[in-house]
């Protein structure tokens, strides 16, 4: 799966645990990096298998207030 297609399958609510399988091999994934940019949190997950390069990116945007 391309990263550009990921937004259509990522849940709107982000939890601390990521229970999805690697898009490359199906193994479990773990959080590897977390960045904050313009108020949004970007979290990279990587595959737990040593020989796999599968990755997944999630984004949690700040909620709009006063609407």
ZAVEXDREN-482052 format. One record per residue: x, y, z of N, C-alpha, C in turn. Coordinates in pm, 1 decimal. Last residue first. Layout:
X;Y;Z;X;Y;Z;X;Y;Z
...
//
This chain:
-1653.7;2540.8;1690.4;-1744.1;2518.2;1576.5;-1870.6;2451.5;1625.0
-1455.2;2568.8;1880.8;-1549.0;2677.9;1860.6;-1641.0;2661.0;1741.9
-1175.8;2401.4;1731.2;-1251.3;2445.6;1847.3;-1345.5;2559.3;1809.0
-1060.9;2107.4;1578.7;-1106.3;2245.3;1560.4;-1195.4;2283.3;1678.6
-788.2;1917.2;1699.6;-932.3;1933.3;1679.5;-965.9;2082.4;1664.6
-490.8;1851.0;1516.0;-558.5;1913.5;1630.7;-706.6;1933.0;1599.7
-444.4;1523.7;1373.6;-456.0;1668.7;1358.9;-523.4;1726.7;1482.3
-233.3;1273.0;1359.9;-344.4;1317.2;1444.8;-345.2;1469.3;1438.9
-131.8;1030.2;1133.5;-133.7;1172.8;1166.0;-256.0;1201.0;1251.4
95.3;761.1;1068.8;-35.9;811.6;1109.9;-21.6;959.4;1145.8
259.4;540.8;852.9;256.9;674.3;909.7;114.0;710.6;947.0
455.2;250.4;840.8;320.5;305.2;840.3;325.4;440.9;908.5
667.0;10.6;670.8;644.8;126.6;756.9;500.4;173.4;743.2
885.7;-266.9;607.2;750.9;-210.7;610.1;738.1;-97.1;710.9
1115.6;-407.5;564.8;1127.6;-261.7;568.5;990.8;-193.6;570.8
1239.6;-704.2;719.1;1131.3;-633.3;650.9;1149.6;-481.9;667.3
1412.8;-848.7;876.3;1436.7;-849.7;732.1;1329.4;-775.8;651.7
1313.5;-824.6;1139.2;1442.9;-765.7;1102.9;1463.1;-753.4;952.5
981.1;-737.2;1217.4;1072.0;-835.2;1156.2;1198.7;-767.0;1108.7
822.5;-528.6;1295.1;905.8;-591.7;1397.6;1000.4;-697.6;1340.9
794.2;-227.0;1101.9;771.8;-370.6;1117.4;867.5;-427.6;1222.1
711.7;90.6;1244.9;793.9;3.4;1161.6;765.1;-141.8;1196.6
543.8;402.5;1236.3;550.0;265.6;1287.0;634.9;184.7;1190.8
542.8;741.8;1318.4;591.1;637.7;1229.1;592.5;505.1;1302.8
317.7;1000.1;1363.1;377.8;883.3;1427.8;414.6;780.6;1320.9
265.1;1337.0;1412.5;294.5;1236.0;1311.5;367.8;1121.8;1380.2
33.3;1565.7;1525.4;129.4;1464.1;1568.4;142.4;1360.2;1457.5
-1.5;1918.3;1469.4;-39.3;1779.8;1438.9;71.3;1685.7;1485.3
107.9;2168.9;1514.9;4.2;2121.2;1605.1;-42.5;1979.4;1579.7
315.3;2184.3;1327.4;196.5;2268.6;1311.5;78.9;2218.8;1395.8
425.2;1875.7;1431.1;444.8;1980.0;1331.6;313.1;2054.3;1310.9
599.3;1639.2;1613.7;489.0;1733.7;1617.0;520.0;1845.6;1519.3
672.7;1287.5;1590.0;706.2;1428.3;1565.2;581.4;1513.6;1573.5
808.8;982.0;1668.8;692.1;1068.1;1691.1;738.0;1212.0;1676.0
897.6;646.0;1578.4;928.4;789.1;1583.4;798.2;867.2;1600.2
811.2;385.3;1607.6;954.6;408.8;1598.0;991.8;556.4;1605.8
582.5;148.8;1730.6;611.8;290.4;1710.1;762.2;311.0;1708.1
558.3;-161.9;1550.6;582.9;-86.0;1672.8;613.2;59.2;1637.4
356.3;-431.8;1415.6;435.0;-310.5;1400.3;450.1;-240.6;1535.1
354.8;-783.0;1318.4;310.4;-669.1;1399.7;405.7;-551.1;1381.2
345.8;-895.2;970.3;391.0;-902.8;1109.8;339.8;-780.8;1186.9
284.0;-860.3;701.1;177.8;-904.8;790.9;218.1;-916.5;936.7
455.6;-753.9;508.7;467.8;-896.7;541.2;359.8;-949.5;635.7
366.1;-489.2;433.7;457.4;-566.8;349.4;451.4;-717.0;377.7
209.4;-372.0;625.5;154.2;-381.8;490.8;241.6;-464.1;396.0
183.3;-527.1;941.8;272.5;-466.1;843.7;212.4;-480.6;704.2
-127.9;-477.6;1111.6;-20.8;-562.1;1060.6;61.0;-485.1;958.5
-222.2;-277.9;1395.7;-228.2;-315.5;1255.4;-110.7;-405.0;1219.0
-230.6;-173.3;1645.4;-250.0;-316.9;1632.8;-260.9;-363.6;1488.4
-78.9;40.7;1846.0;-106.4;24.8;1704.0;-113.9;-124.4;1677.8
-157.0;241.6;2124.9;-115.5;113.3;2069.9;-158.6;104.6;1924.8
-258.2;493.2;2167.5;-117.0;471.0;2195.8;-67.9;336.4;2142.9
-473.1;594.9;1894.6;-449.1;541.1;2027.6;-300.7;515.5;2045.2
-654.1;835.3;1721.9;-525.3;768.5;1735.3;-510.1;720.4;1877.4
-941.2;853.2;1523.5;-886.7;859.3;1659.2;-759.5;776.8;1665.8
-977.3;785.0;1256.2;-970.3;925.1;1293.3;-909.7;941.9;1431.8
-774.3;518.6;1119.5;-884.7;567.2;1201.8;-865.9;712.6;1238.7
-675.0;483.0;786.6;-633.7;512.9;923.1;-753.1;568.7;999.0
-753.2;460.3;525.4;-774.6;345.4;611.7;-734.4;368.6;756.3
-692.3;690.1;390.1;-828.4;639.1;376.2;-856.8;521.6;468.8
-423.3;733.2;429.6;-518.1;819.0;500.4;-661.0;766.7;491.6
-283.9;562.1;256.9;-299.4;525.6;397.5;-405.9;608.4;468.1
-221.8;636.9;5.1;-349.6;568.4;22.5;-381.4;542.8;169.1
30.6;738.9;31.1;-75.1;831.5;-9.4;-213.9;769.6;4.9
183.0;515.7;83.8;153.4;606.9;194.0;42.3;703.4;157.9
52.1;221.5;-77.5;126.1;347.2;-82.2;88.0;433.9;36.3
83.9;-117.4;0.0;0.0;0.0;0.0;88.5;123.8;0.0
//
